[in-house]
Amino acid sequence: MMRKNVLFFSDFGIDDFVAVIFAFFSEEINIVGIVADYGNVSRDDAVEMQLTFVN
């Protein structure tokens, strides 16, 4: 099966973080990049959540 390339644009609240974890372990999704922005969470929290996933 061909994997679908996905670029995440998110504010990285807990729901978005769970979606990225799901995608990371999925055999159908290829994460090509992650863009952390902030919306209903603070910029610092969004960056911290994204760095937690990357590291």
mmCIF entry with sequence, helices, sheets and N, C-alpha, C, O atoms, coordinates in Angstrom:
data_MODEL
# 
_entry.id   MODEL 
# 
_entity.id                         1 
_entity.type                       polymer 
_entity.pdbx_number_of_molecules   1 
# 
_entity_poly.entity_id                      1 
_entity_poly.type                           'polypeptide(L)' 
_entity_poly.nstd_linkage                   no 
_entity_poly.nstd_monomer                   no 
_entity_poly.pdbx_seq_one_letter_code       MMRKNVLFFSDFGIDDFVAVIFAFFSEEINIVGIVADYGNVSRDDAVEMQLTFVN 
_entity_poly.pdbx_seq_one_letter_code_can   MMRKNVLFFSDFGIDDFVAVIFAFFSEEINIVGIVADYGNVSRDDAVEMQLTFVN 
_entity_poly.pdbx_strand_id                 A 
# 
loop_
_entity_poly_seq.entity_id 
_entity_poly_seq.num 
_entity_poly_seq.mon_id 
_entity_poly_seq.hetero 
1 1  MET n 
1 2  MET n 
1 3  ARG n 
1 4  LYS n 
1 5  ASN n 
1 6  VAL n 
1 7  LEU n 
1 8  PHE n 
1 9  PHE n 
1 10 SER n 
1 11 ASP n 
1 12 PHE n 
1 13 GLY n 
1 14 ILE n 
1 15 ASP n 
1 16 ASP n 
1 17 PHE n 
1 18 VAL n 
1 19 ALA n 
1 20 VAL n 
1 21 ILE n 
1 22 PHE n 
1 23 ALA n 
1 24 PHE n 
1 25 PHE n 
1 26 SER n 
1 27 GLU n 
1 28 GLU n 
1 29 ILE n 
1 30 ASN n 
1 31 ILE n 
1 32 VAL n 
1 33 GLY n 
1 34 ILE n 
1 35 VAL n 
1 36 ALA n 
1 37 ASP n 
1 38 TYR n 
1 39 GLY n 
1 40 ASN n 
1 41 VAL n 
1 42 SER n 
1 43 ARG n 
1 44 ASP n 
1 45 ASP n 
1 46 ALA n 
1 47 VAL n 
1 48 GLU n 
1 49 MET n 
1 50 GLN n 
1 51 LEU n 
1 52 THR n 
1 53 PHE n 
1 54 VAL n 
1 55 ASN n 
# 
_struct_asym.id          A 
_struct_asym.entity_id   1 
# 
loop_
_struct_conf.conf_type_id 
_struct_conf.id 
_struct_conf.pdbx_PDB_helix_id 
_struct_conf.beg_label_comp_id 
_struct_conf.beg_label_asym_id 
_struct_conf.beg_label_seq_id 
_struct_conf.pdbx_beg_PDB_ins_code 
_struct_conf.end_label_comp_id 
_struct_conf.end_label_asym_id 
_struct_conf.end_label_seq_id 
_struct_conf.pdbx_end_PDB_ins_code 
_struct_conf.beg_auth_comp_id 
_struct_conf.beg_auth_asym_id 
_struct_conf.beg_auth_seq_id 
_struct_conf.end_auth_comp_id 
_struct_conf.end_auth_asym_id 
_struct_conf.end_auth_seq_id 
_struct_conf.pdbx_PDB_helix_class 
_struct_conf.details 
_struct_conf.pdbx_PDB_helix_length 
HELX_P HELX_P1 AA1 ILE A 14 ? PHE A 25 ? ILE A 14 PHE A 25 1 ? 12 
HELX_P HELX_P2 AA2 ARG A 43 ? VAL A 54 ? ARG A 43 VAL A 54 1 ? 12 
# 
_struct_conf_type.id          HELX_P 
_struct_conf_type.criteria    ? 
_struct_conf_type.reference   ? 
# 
_struct_sheet.id               AA1 
_struct_sheet.type             ? 
_struct_sheet.number_strands   2 
_struct_sheet.details          ? 
# 
_struct_sheet_order.sheet_id     AA1 
_struct_sheet_order.range_id_1   1 
_struct_sheet_order.range_id_2   2 
_struct_sheet_order.offset       ? 
_struct_sheet_order.sense        parallel 
# 
loop_
_struct_sheet_range.sheet_id 
_struct_sheet_range.id 
_struct_sheet_range.beg_label_comp_id 
_struct_sheet_range.beg_label_asym_id 
_struct_sheet_range.beg_label_seq_id 
_struct_sheet_range.pdbx_beg_PDB_ins_code 
_struct_sheet_range.end_label_comp_id 
_struct_sheet_range.end_label_asym_id 
_struct_sheet_range.end_label_seq_id 
_struct_sheet_range.pdbx_end_PDB_ins_code 
_struct_sheet_range.beg_auth_comp_id 
_struct_sheet_range.beg_auth_asym_id 
_struct_sheet_range.beg_auth_seq_id 
_struct_sheet_range.end_auth_comp_id 
_struct_sheet_range.end_auth_asym_id 
_struct_sheet_range.end_auth_seq_id 
AA1 1 LYS A 4  ? SER A 10 ? LYS A 4  SER A 10 
AA1 2 ILE A 29 ? ALA A 36 ? ILE A 29 ALA A 36 
# 
loop_
_atom_site.group_PDB 
_atom_site.id 
_atom_site.type_symbol 
_atom_site.label_atom_id 
_atom_site.label_alt_id 
_atom_site.label_comp_id 
_atom_site.label_asym_id 
_atom_site.label_entity_id 
_atom_site.label_seq_id 
_atom_site.pdbx_PDB_ins_code 
_atom_site.Cartn_x 
_atom_site.Cartn_y 
_atom_site.Cartn_z 
_atom_site.occupancy 
_atom_site.B_iso_or_equiv 
_atom_site.pdbx_formal_charge 
_atom_site.auth_seq_id 
_atom_site.auth_comp_id 
_atom_site.auth_asym_id 
_atom_site.auth_atom_id 
_atom_site.pdbx_PDB_model_num 
ATOM 1   N N  . MET A 1 1  ? 0.845  -1.180 0.000  1.00 0.00 ? 1  MET A N  1 
ATOM 2   C CA . MET A 1 1  ? 0.000  0.000  0.000  1.00 0.00 ? 1  MET A CA 1 
ATOM 3   C C  . MET A 1 1  ? 0.891  1.244  0.000  1.00 0.00 ? 1  MET A C  1 
ATOM 4   O O  . MET A 1 1  ? 1.898  1.299  0.707  1.00 0.00 ? 1  MET A O  1 
ATOM 5   N N  . MET A 1 2  ? 0.516  2.215  -0.783 1.00 0.00 ? 2  MET A N  1 
ATOM 6   C CA . MET A 1 2  ? 1.274  3.462  -0.851 1.00 0.00 ? 2  MET A CA 1 
ATOM 7   C C  . MET A 1 2  ? 0.911  4.360  0.340  1.00 0.00 ? 2  MET A C  1 
ATOM 8   O O  . MET A 1 2  ? -0.263 4.545  0.660  1.00 0.00 ? 2  MET A O  1 
ATOM 9   N N  . ARG A 1 3  ? 1.927  4.902  0.975  1.00 0.00 ? 3  ARG A N  1 
ATOM 10  C CA . ARG A 1 3  ? 1.700  5.773  2.133  1.00 0.00 ? 3  ARG A CA 1 
ATOM 11  C C  . ARG A 1 3  ? 1.354  7.179  1.663  1.00 0.00 ? 3  ARG A C  1 
ATOM 12  O O  . ARG A 1 3  ? 1.918  7.665  0.683  1.00 0.00 ? 3  ARG A O  1 
ATOM 13  N N  . LYS A 1 4  ? 0.435  7.829  2.354  1.00 0.00 ? 4  LYS A N  1 
ATOM 14  C CA . LYS A 1 4  ? 0.022  9.184  2.033  1.00 0.00 ? 4  LYS A CA 1 
ATOM 15  C C  . LYS A 1 4  ? 0.919  10.171 2.769  1.00 0.00 ? 4  LYS A C  1 
ATOM 16  O O  . LYS A 1 4  ? 1.083  10.074 3.985  1.00 0.00 ? 4  LYS A O  1 
ATOM 17  N N  . ASN A 1 5  ? 1.502  11.123 2.036  1.00 0.00 ? 5  ASN A N  1 
ATOM 18  C CA . ASN A 1 5  ? 2.337  12.157 2.648  1.00 0.00 ? 5  ASN A CA 1 
ATOM 19  C C  . ASN A 1 5  ? 1.462  13.189 3.344  1.00 0.00 ? 5  ASN A C  1 
ATOM 20  O O  . ASN A 1 5  ? 0.484  13.672 2.774  1.00 0.00 ? 5  ASN A O  1 
ATOM 21  N N  . VAL A 1 6  ? 1.820  13.524 4.587  1.00 0.00 ? 6  VAL A N  1 
ATOM 22  C CA . VAL A 1 6  ? 1.037  14.469 5.384  1.00 0.00 ? 6  VAL A CA 1 
ATOM 23  C C  . VAL A 1 6  ? 1.963  15.507 5.999  1.00 0.00 ? 6  VAL A C  1 
ATOM 24  O O  . VAL A 1 6  ? 2.998  15.172 6.575  1.00 0.00 ? 6  VAL A O  1 
ATOM 25  N N  . LEU A 1 7  ? 1.578  16.766 5.868  1.00 0.00 ? 7  LEU A N  1 
ATOM 26  C CA . LEU A 1 7  ? 2.261  17.880 6.529  1.00 0.00 ? 7  LEU A CA 1 
ATOM 27  C C  . LEU A 1 7  ? 1.298  18.417 7.578  1.00 0.00 ? 7  LEU A C  1 
ATOM 28  O O  . LEU A 1 7  ? 0.208  18.881 7.243  1.00 0.00 ? 7  LEU A O  1 
ATOM 29  N N  . PHE A 1 8  ? 1.695  18.355 8.846  1.00 0.00 ? 8  PHE A N  1 
ATOM 30  C CA . PHE A 1 8  ? 0.841  18.797 9.948  1.00 0.00 ? 8  PHE A CA 1 
ATOM 31  C C  . PHE A 1 8  ? 1.018  20.288 10.200 1.00 0.00 ? 8  PHE A C  1 
ATOM 32  O O  . PHE A 1 8  ? 2.139  20.762 10.381 1.00 0.00 ? 8  PHE A O  1 
ATOM 33  N N  . PHE A 1 9  ? -0.088 21.027 10.212 1.00 0.00 ? 9  PHE A N  1 
ATOM 34  C CA . PHE A 1 9  ? -0.141 22.412 10.681 1.00 0.00 ? 9  PHE A CA 1 
ATOM 35  C C  . PHE A 1 9  ? -1.048 22.380 11.895 1.00 0.00 ? 9  PHE A C  1 
ATOM 36  O O  . PHE A 1 9  ? -2.219 22.019 11.779 1.00 0.00 ? 9  PHE A O  1 
ATOM 37  N N  . SER A 1 10 ? -0.534 22.748 13.054 1.00 0.00 ? 10 SER A N  1 
ATOM 38  C CA . SER A 1 10 ? -1.319 22.572 14.260 1.00 0.00 ? 10 SER A CA 1 
ATOM 39  C C  . SER A 1 10 ? -0.887 23.518 15.365 1.00 0.00 ? 10 SER A C  1 
ATOM 40  O O  . SER A 1 10 ? 0.217  24.063 15.343 1.00 0.00 ? 10 SER A O  1 
ATOM 41  N N  . ASP A 1 11 ? -1.787 23.705 16.345 1.00 0.00 ? 11 ASP A N  1 
ATOM 42  C CA . ASP A 1 11 ? -1.440 24.473 17.538 1.00 0.00 ? 11 ASP A CA 1 
ATOM 43  C C  . ASP A 1 11 ? -0.918 23.553 18.640 1.00 0.00 ? 11 ASP A C  1 
ATOM 44  O O  . ASP A 1 11 ? -0.493 24.021 19.697 1.00 0.00 ? 11 ASP A O  1 
ATOM 45  N N  . PHE A 1 12 ? -0.950 22.269 18.396 1.00 0.00 ? 12 PHE A N  1 
ATOM 46  C CA . PHE A 1 12 ? -0.419 21.231 19.272 1.00 0.00 ? 12 PHE A CA 1 
ATOM 47  C C  . PHE A 1 12 ? -0.951 21.268 20.688 1.00 0.00 ? 12 PHE A C  1 
ATOM 48  O O  . PHE A 1 12 ? -0.206 21.247 21.668 1.00 0.00 ? 12 PHE A O  1 
ATOM 49  N N  . GLY A 1 13 ? -2.276 21.324 20.754 1.00 0.00 ? 13 GLY A N  1 
ATOM 50  C CA . GLY A 1 13 ? -2.943 20.987 21.999 1.00 0.00 ? 13 GLY A CA 1 
ATOM 51  C C  . GLY A 1 13 ? -2.910 19.467 22.101 1.00 0.00 ? 13 GLY A C  1 
ATOM 52  O O  . GLY A 1 13 ? -2.341 18.802 21.235 1.00 0.00 ? 13 GLY A O  1 
ATOM 53  N N  . ILE A 1 14 ? -3.495 18.925 23.118 1.00 0.00 ? 14 ILE A N  1 
ATOM 54  C CA . ILE A 1 14 ? -3.417 17.488 23.362 1.00 0.00 ? 14 ILE A CA 1 
ATOM 55  C C  . ILE A 1 14 ? -4.057 16.686 22.236 1.00 0.00 ? 14 ILE A C  1 
ATOM 56  O O  . ILE A 1 14 ? -3.555 15.617 21.886 1.00 0.00 ? 14 ILE A O  1 
ATOM 57  N N  . ASP A 1 15 ? -5.157 17.177 21.659 1.00 0.00 ? 15 ASP A N  1 
ATOM 58  C CA . ASP A 1 15 ? -5.816 16.427 20.582 1.00 0.00 ? 15 ASP A CA 1 
ATOM 59  C C  . ASP A 1 15 ? -4.930 16.340 19.340 1.00 0.00 ? 15 ASP A C  1 
ATOM 60  O O  . ASP A 1 15 ? -4.881 15.298 18.686 1.00 0.00 ? 15 ASP A O  1 
ATOM 61  N N  . ASP A 1 16 ? -4.236 17.417 19.016 1.00 0.00 ? 16 ASP A N  1 
ATOM 62  C CA . ASP A 1 16 ? -3.338 17.402 17.860 1.00 0.00 ? 16 ASP A CA 1 
ATOM 63  C C  . ASP A 1 16 ? -2.123 16.519 18.116 1.00 0.00 ? 16 ASP A C  1 
ATOM 64  O O  . ASP A 1 16 ? -1.639 15.836 17.213 1.00 0.00 ? 16 ASP A O  1 
ATOM 65  N N  . PHE A 1 17 ? -1.643 16.536 19.331 1.00 0.00 ? 17 PHE A N  1 
ATOM 66  C CA . PHE A 1 17 ? -0.503 15.704 19.700 1.00 0.00 ? 17 PHE A CA 1 
ATOM 67  C C  . PHE A 1 17 ? -0.855 14.221 19.546 1.00 0.00 ? 17 PHE A C  1 
ATOM 68  O O  . PHE A 1 17 ? -0.049 13.435 19.046 1.00 0.00 ? 17 PHE A O  1 
ATOM 69  N N  . VAL A 1 18 ? -2.052 13.850 19.973 1.00 0.00 ? 18 VAL A N  1 
ATOM 70  C CA . VAL A 1 18 ? -2.496 12.460 19.836 1.00 0.00 ? 18 VAL A CA 1 
ATOM 71  C C  . VAL A 1 18 ? -2.620 12.095 18.354 1.00 0.00 ? 18 VAL A C  1 
ATOM 72  O O  . VAL A 1 18 ? -2.277 10.977 17.968 1.00 0.00 ? 18 VAL A O  1 
ATOM 73  N N  . ALA A 1 19 ? -3.101 13.012 17.527 1.00 0.00 ? 19 ALA A N  1 
ATOM 74  C CA . ALA A 1 19 ? -3.220 12.753 16.087 1.00 0.00 ? 19 ALA A CA 1 
ATOM 75  C C  . ALA A 1 19 ? -1.855 12.500 15.459 1.00 0.00 ? 19 ALA A C  1 
ATOM 76  O O  . ALA A 1 19 ? -1.719 11.615 14.614 1.00 0.00 ? 19 ALA A O  1 
ATOM 77  N N  . VAL A 1 20 ? -0.850 13.259 15.857 1.00 0.00 ? 20 VAL A N  1 
ATOM 78  C CA . VAL A 1 20 ? 0.495  13.066 15.323 1.00 0.00 ? 20 VAL A CA 1 
ATOM 79  C C  . VAL A 1 20 ? 1.062  11.720 15.773 1.00 0.00 ? 20 VAL A C  1 
ATOM 80  O O  . VAL A 1 20 ? 1.702  11.024 14.985 1.00 0.00 ? 20 VAL A O  1 
ATOM 81  N N  . ILE A 1 21 ? 0.837  11.356 17.007 1.00 0.00 ? 21 ILE A N  1 
ATOM 82  C CA . ILE A 1 21 ? 1.307  10.053 17.492 1.00 0.00 ? 21 ILE A CA 1 
ATOM 83  C C  . ILE A 1 21 ? 0.638  8.930  16.695 1.00 0.00 ? 21 ILE A C  1 
ATOM 84  O O  . ILE A 1 21 ? 1.297  7.971  16.295 1.00 0.00 ? 21 ILE A O  1 
ATOM 85  N N  . PHE A 1 22 ? -0.658 9.054  16.470 1.00 0.00 ? 22 PHE A N  1 
ATOM 86  C CA . PHE A 1 22 ? -1.375 8.059  15.677 1.00 0.00 ? 22 PHE A CA 1 
ATOM 87  C C  . PHE A 1 22 ? -0.777 7.966  14.276 1.00 0.00 ? 22 PHE A C  1 
ATOM 88  O O  . PHE A 1 22 ? -0.526 6.870  13.775 1.00 0.00 ? 22 PHE A O  1 
ATOM 89  N N  . ALA A 1 23 ? -0.550 9.115  13.649 1.00 0.00 ? 23 ALA A N  1 
ATOM 90  C CA . ALA A 1 23 ? 0.013  9.141  12.298 1.00 0.00 ? 23 ALA A CA 1 
ATOM 91  C C  . ALA A 1 23 ? 1.418  8.554  12.277 1.00 0.00 ? 23 ALA A C  1 
ATOM 92  O O  . ALA A 1 23 ? 1.779  7.844  11.338 1.00 0.00 ? 23 ALA A O  1 
ATOM 93  N N  . PHE A 1 24 ? 2.204  8.841  13.296 1.00 0.00 ? 24 PHE A N  1 
ATOM 94  C CA . PHE A 1 24 ? 3.580  8.349  13.367 1.00 0.00 ? 24 PHE A CA 1 
ATOM 95  C C  . PHE A 1 24 ? 3.633  6.823  13.339 1.00 0.00 ? 24 PHE A C  1 
ATOM 96  O O  . PHE A 1 24 ? 4.520  6.245  12.710 1.00 0.00 ? 24 PHE A O  1 
ATOM 97  N N  . PHE A 1 25 ? 2.701  6.177  14.007 1.00 0.00 ? 25 PHE A N  1 
ATOM 98  C CA . PHE A 1 25 ? 2.693  4.725  14.077 1.00 0.00 ? 25 PHE A CA 1 
ATOM 99  C C  . PHE A 1 25 ? 1.833  4.064  12.994 1.00 0.00 ? 25 PHE A C  1 
ATOM 100 O O  . PHE A 1 25 ? 1.766  2.837  12.918 1.00 0.00 ? 25 PHE A O  1 
ATOM 101 N N  . SER A 1 26 ? 1.180  4.872  12.163 1.00 0.00 ? 26 SER A N  1 
ATOM 102 C CA . SER A 1 26 ? 0.342  4.339  11.098 1.00 0.00 ? 26 SER A CA 1 
ATOM 103 C C  . SER A 1 26 ? 1.193  3.899  9.910  1.00 0.00 ? 26 SER A C  1 
ATOM 104 O O  . SER A 1 26 ? 2.168  4.561  9.552  1.00 0.00 ? 26 SER A O  1 
ATOM 105 N N  . GLU A 1 27 ? 0.818  2.789  9.310  1.00 0.00 ? 27 GLU A N  1 
ATOM 106 C CA . GLU A 1 27 ? 1.503  2.318  8.103  1.00 0.00 ? 27 GLU A CA 1 
ATOM 107 C C  . GLU A 1 27 ? 0.961  2.995  6.851  1.00 0.00 ? 27 GLU A C  1 
ATOM 108 O O  . GLU A 1 27 ? 1.499  2.789  5.763  1.00 0.00 ? 27 GLU A O  1 
ATOM 109 N N  . GLU A 1 28 ? -0.097 3.802  6.981  1.00 0.00 ? 28 GLU A N  1 
ATOM 110 C CA . GLU A 1 28 ? -0.725 4.458  5.844  1.00 0.00 ? 28 GLU A CA 1 
ATOM 111 C C  . GLU A 1 28 ? -0.305 5.916  5.701  1.00 0.00 ? 28 GLU A C  1 
ATOM 112 O O  . GLU A 1 28 ? -0.616 6.544  4.689  1.00 0.00 ? 28 GLU A O  1 
ATOM 113 N N  . ILE A 1 29 ? 0.395  6.470  6.694  1.00 0.00 ? 29 ILE A N  1 
ATOM 114 C CA . ILE A 1 29 ? 0.721  7.893  6.709  1.00 0.00 ? 29 ILE A CA 1 
ATOM 115 C C  . ILE A 1 29 ? 2.221  8.093  6.803  1.00 0.00 ? 29 ILE A C  1 
ATOM 116 O O  . ILE A 1 29 ? 2.893  7.444  7.605  1.00 0.00 ? 29 ILE A O  1 
ATOM 117 N N  . ASN A 1 30 ? 2.748  8.993  5.980  1.00 0.00 ? 30 ASN A N  1 
ATOM 118 C CA . ASN A 1 30 ? 4.148  9.389  6.015  1.00 0.00 ? 30 ASN A CA 1 
ATOM 119 C C  . ASN A 1 30 ? 4.192  10.867 6.404  1.00 0.00 ? 30 ASN A C  1 
ATOM 120 O O  . ASN A 1 30 ? 3.778  11.727 5.626  1.00 0.00 ? 30 ASN A O  1 
ATOM 121 N N  . ILE A 1 31 ? 4.690  11.163 7.601  1.00 0.00 ? 31 ILE A N  1 
ATOM 122 C CA . ILE A 1 31 ? 4.776  12.555 8.059  1.00 0.00 ? 31 ILE A CA 1 
ATOM 123 C C  . ILE A 1 31 ? 5.964  13.213 7.377  1.00 0.00 ? 31 ILE A C  1 
ATOM 124 O O  . ILE A 1 31 ? 7.110  12.814 7.585  1.00 0.00 ? 31 ILE A O  1 
ATOM 125 N N  . VAL A 1 32 ? 5.682  14.234 6.551  1.00 0.00 ? 32 VAL A N  1 
ATOM 126 C CA . VAL A 1 32 ? 6.764  14.923 5.838  1.00 0.00 ? 32 VAL A CA 1 
ATOM 127 C C  . VAL A 1 32 ? 7.216  16.177 6.571  1.00 0.00 ? 32 VAL A C  1 
ATOM 128 O O  . VAL A 1 32 ? 8.280  16.720 6.273  1.00 0.00 ? 32 VAL A O  1 
ATOM 129 N N  . GLY A 1 33 ? 6.420  16.642 7.527  1.00 0.00 ? 33 GLY A N  1 
ATOM 130 C CA . GLY A 1 33 ? 6.817  17.803 8.311  1.00 0.00 ? 33 GLY A CA 1 
ATOM 131 C C  . GLY A 1 33 ? 5.769  18.168 9.336  1.00 0.00 ? 33 GLY A C  1 
ATOM 132 O O  . GLY A 1 33 ? 4.617  17.740 9.261  1.00 0.00 ? 33 GLY A O  1 
ATOM 133 N N  . ILE A 1 34 ? 6.196  18.971 10.299 1.00 0.00 ? 34 ILE A N  1 
ATOM 134 C CA . ILE A 1 34 ? 5.307  19.443 11.358 1.00 0.00 ? 34 ILE A CA 1 
ATOM 135 C C  . ILE A 1 34 ? 5.535  20.933 11.536 1.00 0.00 ? 34 ILE A C  1 
ATOM 136 O O  . ILE A 1 34 ? 6.665  21.380 11.731 1.00 0.00 ? 34 ILE A O  1 
ATOM 137 N N  . VAL A 1 35 ? 4.450  21.700 11.469 1.00 0.00 ? 35 VAL A N  1 
ATOM 138 C CA . VAL A 1 35 ? 4.517  23.144 11.676 1.00 0.00 ? 35 VAL A CA 1 
ATOM 139 C C  . VAL A 1 35 ? 3.729  23.450 12.943 1.00 0.00 ? 35 VAL A C  1 
ATOM 140 O O  . VAL A 1 35 ? 2.516  23.248 12.991 1.00 0.00 ? 35 VAL A O  1 
ATOM 141 N N  . ALA A 1 36 ? 4.423  23.937 13.970 1.00 0.00 ? 36 ALA A N  1 
ATOM 142 C CA . ALA A 1 36 ? 3.766  24.259 15.238 1.00 0.00 ? 36 ALA A CA 1 
ATOM 143 C C  . ALA A 1 36 ? 3.407  25.737 15.248 1.00 0.00 ? 36 ALA A C  1 
ATOM 144 O O  . ALA A 1 36 ? 4.261  26.602 15.055 1.00 0.00 ? 36 ALA A O  1 
ATOM 145 N N  . ASP A 1 37 ? 2.157  26.001 15.471 1.00 0.00 ? 37 ASP A N  1 
ATOM 146 C CA . ASP A 1 37 ? 1.643  27.356 15.599 1.00 0.00 ? 37 ASP A CA 1 
ATOM 147 C C  . ASP A 1 37 ? 0.895  27.402 16.923 1.00 0.00 ? 37 ASP A C  1 
ATOM 148 O O  . ASP A 1 37 ? 0.870  26.413 17.655 1.00 0.00 ? 37 ASP A O  1 
ATOM 149 N N  . TYR A 1 38 ? 0.307  28.497 17.228 1.00 0.00 ? 38 TYR A N  1 
ATOM 150 C CA . TYR A 1 38 ? -0.474 28.529 18.452 1.00 0.00 ? 38 TYR A CA 1 
ATOM 151 C C  . TYR A 1 38 ? -1.829 29.140 18.175 1.00 0.00 ? 38 TYR A C  1 
ATOM 152 O O  . TYR A 1 38 ? -1.955 30.101 17.417 1.00 0.00 ? 38 TYR A O  1 
ATOM 153 N N  . GLY A 1 39 ? -2.824 28.575 18.791 1.00 0.00 ? 39 GLY A N  1 
ATOM 154 C CA . GLY A 1 39 ? -4.203 29.020 18.625 1.00 0.00 ? 39 GLY A CA 1 
ATOM 155 C C  . GLY A 1 39 ? -4.816 29.131 20.000 1.00 0.00 ? 39 GLY A C  1 
ATOM 156 O O  . GLY A 1 39 ? -4.716 30.169 20.654 1.00 0.00 ? 39 GLY A O  1 
ATOM 157 N N  . ASN A 1 40 ? -5.461 28.042 20.447 1.00 0.00 ? 40 ASN A N  1 
ATOM 158 C CA . ASN A 1 40 ? -6.083 28.068 21.764 1.00 0.00 ? 40 ASN A CA 1 
ATOM 159 C C  . ASN A 1 40 ? -5.134 27.593 22.863 1.00 0.00 ? 40 ASN A C  1 
ATOM 160 O O  . ASN A 1 40 ? -5.543 27.426 24.012 1.00 0.00 ? 40 ASN A O  1 
ATOM 161 N N  . VAL A 1 41 ? -3.863 27.377 22.506 1.00 0.00 ? 41 VAL A N  1 
ATOM 162 C CA . VAL A 1 41 ? -2.829 27.122 23.509 1.00 0.00 ? 41 VAL A CA 1 
ATOM 163 C C  . VAL A 1 41 ? -1.741 28.173 23.332 1.00 0.00 ? 41 VAL A C  1 
ATOM 164 O O  . VAL A 1 41 ? -1.629 28.772 22.263 1.00 0.00 ? 41 VAL A O  1 
ATOM 165 N N  . SER A 1 42 ? -0.953 28.398 24.350 1.00 0.00 ? 42 SER A N  1 
ATOM 166 C CA . SER A 1 42 ? 0.086  29.419 24.253 1.00 0.00 ? 42 SER A CA 1 
ATOM 167 C C  . SER A 1 42 ? 1.189  28.974 23.301 1.00 0.00 ? 42 SER A C  1 
ATOM 168 O O  . SER A 1 42 ? 1.359  27.780 23.051 1.00 0.00 ? 42 SER A O  1 
ATOM 169 N N  . ARG A 1 43 ? 1.920  29.917 22.784 1.00 0.00 ? 43 ARG A N  1 
ATOM 170 C CA . ARG A 1 43 ? 3.033  29.615 21.873 1.00 0.00 ? 43 ARG A CA 1 
ATOM 171 C C  . ARG A 1 43 ? 4.042  28.704 22.556 1.00 0.00 ? 43 ARG A C  1 
ATOM 172 O O  . ARG A 1 43 ? 4.521  27.746 21.950 1.00 0.00 ? 43 ARG A O  1 
ATOM 173 N N  . ASP A 1 44 ? 4.368  28.989 23.800 1.00 0.00 ? 44 ASP A N  1 
ATOM 174 C CA . ASP A 1 44 ? 5.346  28.174 24.526 1.00 0.00 ? 44 ASP A CA 1 
ATOM 175 C C  . ASP A 1 44 ? 4.875  26.733 24.688 1.00 0.00 ? 44 ASP A C  1 
ATOM 176 O O  . ASP A 1 44 ? 5.664  25.801 24.533 1.00 0.00 ? 44 ASP A O  1 
ATOM 177 N N  . ASP A 1 45 ? 3.582  26.544 25.001 1.00 0.00 ? 45 ASP A N  1 
ATOM 178 C CA . ASP A 1 45 ? 3.048  25.185 25.129 1.00 0.00 ? 45 ASP A CA 1 
ATOM 179 C C  . ASP A 1 45 ? 3.072  24.448 23.788 1.00 0.00 ? 45 ASP A C  1 
ATOM 180 O O  . ASP A 1 45 ? 3.391  23.261 23.738 1.00 0.00 ? 45 ASP A O  1 
ATOM 181 N N  . ALA A 1 46 ? 2.737  25.146 22.708 1.00 0.00 ? 46 ALA A N  1 
ATOM 182 C CA . ALA A 1 46 ? 2.753  24.530 21.372 1.00 0.00 ? 46 ALA A CA 1 
ATOM 183 C C  . ALA A 1 46 ? 4.162  24.081 21.005 1.00 0.00 ? 46 ALA A C  1 
ATOM 184 O O  . ALA A 1 46 ? 4.345  22.974 20.498 1.00 0.00 ? 46 ALA A O  1 
ATOM 185 N N  . VAL A 1 47 ? 5.146  24.918 21.251 1.00 0.00 ? 47 VAL A N  1 
ATOM 186 C CA . VAL A 1 47 ? 6.533  24.572 20.934 1.00 0.00 ? 47 VAL A CA 1 
ATOM 187 C C  . VAL A 1 47 ? 7.005  23.419 21.815 1.00 0.00 ? 47 VAL A C  1 
ATOM 188 O O  . VAL A 1 47 ? 7.677  22.507 21.332 1.00 0.00 ? 47 VAL A O  1 
ATOM 189 N N  . GLU A 1 48 ? 6.659  23.450 23.099 1.00 0.00 ? 48 GLU A N  1 
ATOM 190 C CA . GLU A 1 48 ? 7.076  22.380 24.013 1.00 0.00 ? 48 GLU A CA 1 
ATOM 191 C C  . GLU A 1 48 ? 6.505  21.032 23.590 1.00 0.00 ? 48 GLU A C  1 
ATOM 192 O O  . GLU A 1 48 ? 7.218  20.029 23.610 1.00 0.00 ? 48 GLU A O  1 
ATOM 193 N N  . MET A 1 49 ? 5.223  20.993 23.204 1.00 0.00 ? 49 MET A N  1 
ATOM 194 C CA . MET A 1 49 ? 4.601  19.746 22.767 1.00 0.00 ? 49 MET A CA 1 
ATOM 195 C C  . MET A 1 49 ? 5.266  19.236 21.493 1.00 0.00 ? 49 MET A C  1 
ATOM 196 O O  . MET A 1 49 ? 5.508  18.036 21.360 1.00 0.00 ? 49 MET A O  1 
ATOM 197 N N  . GLN A 1 50 ? 5.560  20.125 20.565 1.00 0.00 ? 50 GLN A N  1 
ATOM 198 C CA . GLN A 1 50 ? 6.193  19.723 19.306 1.00 0.00 ? 50 GLN A CA 1 
ATOM 199 C C  . GLN A 1 50 ? 7.593  19.198 19.557 1.00 0.00 ? 50 GLN A C  1 
ATOM 200 O O  . GLN A 1 50 ? 7.989  18.194 18.965 1.00 0.00 ? 50 GLN A O  1 
ATOM 201 N N  . LEU A 1 51 ? 8.352  19.855 20.423 1.00 0.00 ? 51 LEU A N  1 
ATOM 202 C CA . LEU A 1 51 ? 9.713  19.406 20.740 1.00 0.00 ? 51 LEU A CA 1 
ATOM 203 C C  . LEU A 1 51 ? 9.706  18.077 21.475 1.00 0.00 ? 51 LEU A C  1 
ATOM 204 O O  . LEU A 1 51 ? 10.626 17.276 21.310 1.00 0.00 ? 51 LEU A O  1 
ATOM 205 N N  . THR A 1 52 ? 8.696  17.835 22.272 1.00 0.00 ? 52 THR A N  1 
ATOM 206 C CA . THR A 1 52 ? 8.577  16.559 22.968 1.00 0.00 ? 52 THR A CA 1 
ATOM 207 C C  . THR A 1 52 ? 8.442  15.425 21.963 1.00 0.00 ? 52 THR A C  1 
ATOM 208 O O  . THR A 1 52 ? 9.021  14.354 22.147 1.00 0.00 ? 52 THR A O  1 
ATOM 209 N N  . PHE A 1 53 ? 7.675  15.659 20.898 1.00 0.00 ? 53 PHE A N  1 
ATOM 210 C CA . PHE A 1 53 ? 7.483  14.641 19.877 1.00 0.00 ? 53 PHE A CA 1 
ATOM 211 C C  . PHE A 1 53 ? 8.746  14.425 19.067 1.00 0.00 ? 53 PHE A C  1 
ATOM 212 O O  . PHE A 1 53 ? 9.098  13.281 18.776 1.00 0.00 ? 53 PHE A O  1 
ATOM 213 N N  . VAL A 1 54 ? 9.440  15.494 18.693 1.00 0.00 ? 54 VAL A N  1 
ATOM 214 C CA . VAL A 1 54 ? 10.626 15.406 17.839 1.00 0.00 ? 54 VAL A CA 1 
ATOM 215 C C  . VAL A 1 54 ? 11.790 14.771 18.571 1.00 0.00 ? 54 VAL A C  1 
ATOM 216 O O  . VAL A 1 54 ? 12.509 13.952 18.000 1.00 0.00 ? 54 VAL A O  1 
ATOM 217 N N  . ASN A 1 55 ? 11.988 15.140 19.836 1.00 0.00 ? 55 ASN A N  1 
ATOM 218 C CA . ASN A 1 55 ? 13.119 14.607 20.584 1.00 0.00 ? 55 ASN A CA 1 
ATOM 219 C C  . ASN A 1 55 ? 12.739 13.277 21.123 1.00 0.00 ? 55 ASN A C  1 
ATOM 220 O O  . ASN A 1 55 ? 13.543 12.631 21.794 1.00 0.00 ? 55 ASN A O  1 
# 
